[in-house]
Amino acid sequence: MADVVREVMTPGVVAVRPDASLVEAAQLMRAQDIGDVLVADDTRVVGVLTDRDIALRAVADGADPLTVSAEAVCTPHPVSVGPDDEVSAAVALMREHAVRRLPVVQDGHAVGMISLGDLALTRDPASALTDISGAEPDRPPRGH
């Protein structure tokens, strides 16, 4: 079983600039087959933007996703962990803050993400969450 975050996290970061439109962010999520991106400038993580944020904080309110920025809709100042932190610390932060993913930050720079799916893969490889996390996503038909 993994003891530290770096053994469990998904390395690498997918990020958008704070001024990126929600359309840009959503297209990046689709291209990378992920449900979230970091919102970051050159030196710091500004927030985390999820597909749910786009749907509930912008589209549901009738906002134009071409003109609304990622920074305006993201969850600002996200809780994060370090790559050498204990996995149990990441779990505790997820519980305390009711989040499903945490940026992994080292020396002020994001180096990865840790999610509930990542934890399921290492904690209980036979769980339903592990099966769901590892499944290929359904692809909508082209033109819809």
Secondary structure, DSSP 8 states (H G I E B T S, - for coil): ---BGGGTSEES--EE-TT-BHHHHHHHHHHHT-SEEEEE-SS-EEEEEEHHHHHHHTGGGT--TTTSBHHHHSEES---B-TTSBHHHHHHHHHHHT-SEEEEEETTEEEEEEEHHHHHHHH-TTSHHHHHHHS------TT-
